[in-house]
Amino acid sequence: MRRPAILLALCCFAFPAQSADATPDATVKYRHAVMKGMGDHLKALSMINKGEMPRPQDIAFHAAAIRDASSIAGELFPAGTGPDKIKTHAKPEVWTKPDEFKAAMEALRTQAGALVDLAKGTDTAAIAAQFGKVGEACGKCHDDFRVDD
Amino acid sequence: MLALILGAVAQDAARGEVLAGIAGCAACHATDGIWSGGYAIETRFGTFRGPNITETGFSAADFERALREGRSPEGRAYWPAFPYTSYTRLGDSDVGDLWAWFSTLPANDTPDRPHLGTPPRFLLSMWRALEFRPGRFEPDPEMSGEWNRGATLVEGPGHCGECHTPRNLIGGMRERLSLRGSRAEPEPAPDISAGGLVDWSDTDLLSFFVDGIGPDGDVVGGAMREVVLKGTSRLGEEDRRAIVTYLRTVE
């Protein structure tokens, strides 16, 4: 009878991050890694799209990675991780216009999801056009919610 | 000073539209595709609002004078938020093409909104005397045609230096540091001289000019996003190559 309780206790030790809050530093570093990861997948898509890398079979994988990462990224902007508190390229608008920010992330998720679906077919023109829309969703959000340098 | 060449040069409105794209005319003079003006550039020297340019009544010579000398038909100096400091480098055929395009803009009767908080006008005259060097881009016969084309595009219509060249205390471009990057707020701009682009291959640059995606997968935002969407992506591939060729030689 005691065993499940012990297992449960062990689990808590094994995944401490789930019970404790991350530090703002770690959150910023982590979200940077997630955003960078999305960028890498987008770059890979761009190389495939231009024919530099003839691997159309990978499009669905990269698009799905961007779609899923965008869901995670949306959760990585908690209070206390804005430019007033810590060094970040995120604009204050992320926190002052949370609904718009959420919508921008959702737009990326939708566009990347549509690319996943299209990649299962063979309509290369539609795939190329959809790739453009994914890039647009990234850029639109950077426009409104990130400081470029 | 004025060449009054416009009648003599074949004018191509389609080419003019492409040039207007990299010149970013719409950024200040159009809102949501309507040429009503109104966009505000906020600087530490005041807030400058792009006027409506569809009902200027400009002649071809007036148009050229505005671009090359930064003066209205009445001879009044424009504030350099209108980047005539770069447009003055336009080639003659570029001005002709831009004029042809300009003449096609659908009229719009939106009234101009005034600039706010500008310095006294005599300071503008002083500024122009110190910082404005009018004159078209003179091709360098030692360099290739492609290089010269790139140089004209970058220094003239592209007006790249307006953001990528650091400015001095009175807001003039520091020519010795041309295209070496600027930390100016609110839109800092990176070093795009040869040294700043060492990590970018030619393919990276050409591809960035089309889709705004950098070599690390980063998608550009801010003002440069507009430059890519409305400017560099609408140029021909030869123009983009010419720009790369030129940037590679900027020290």
HADDOCK unambig.tbl for C-alpha pairs under 7 A between the chains (distance, minus, plus):
assign (segid A and resid 39 and name CA) (segid B and resid 216 and name CA) 6.69 0.50 0.50
assign (segid A and resid 39 and name CA) (segid B and resid 217 and name CA) 4.10 0.50 0.50
assign (segid A and resid 39 and name CA) (segid B and resid 218 and name CA) 5.14 0.50 0.50
assign (segid A and resid 40 and name CA) (segid B and resid 216 and name CA) 6.24 0.50 0.50
assign (segid A and resid 40 and name CA) (segid B and resid 217 and name CA) 4.89 0.50 0.50
assign (segid A and resid 42 and name CA) (segid B and resid 217 and name CA) 5.66 0.50 0.50
assign (segid A and resid 43 and name CA) (segid B and resid 213 and name CA) 6.96 0.50 0.50
assign (segid A and resid 43 and name CA) (segid B and resid 216 and name CA) 6.74 0.50 0.50
assign (segid A and resid 43 and name CA) (segid B and resid 217 and name CA) 4.20 0.50 0.50
assign (segid A and resid 135 and name CA) (segid B and resid 219 and name CA) 6.85 0.50 0.50
assign (segid A and resid 138 and name CA) (segid B and resid 219 and name CA) 6.27 0.50 0.50
assign (segid A and resid 139 and name CA) (segid B and resid 219 and name CA) 5.43 0.50 0.50
assign (segid A and resid 139 and name CA) (segid B and resid 220 and name CA) 5.81 0.50 0.50
assign (segid A and resid 139 and name CA) (segid B and resid 221 and name CA) 5.16 0.50 0.50
assign (segid A and resid 140 and name CA) (segid B and resid 221 and name CA) 6.83 0.50 0.50
assign (segid A and resid 142 and name CA) (segid B and resid 221 and name CA) 4.84 0.50 0.50
assign (segid A and resid 143 and name CA) (segid B and resid 221 and name CA) 4.24 0.50 0.50
assign (segid A and resid 143 and name CA) (segid B and resid 222 and name CA) 4.68 0.50 0.50
assign (segid A and resid 148 and name CA) (segid B and resid 221 and name CA) 6.37 0.50 0.50
assign (segid A and resid 148 and name CA) (segid B and resid 222 and name CA) 6.51 0.50 0.50
assign (segid A and resid 149 and name CA) (segid B and resid 188 and name CA) 5.39 0.50 0.50
assign (segid A and resid 149 and name CA) (segid B and resid 189 and name CA) 5.61 0.50 0.50
assign (segid A and resid 149 and name CA) (segid B and resid 190 and name CA) 6.19 0.50 0.50
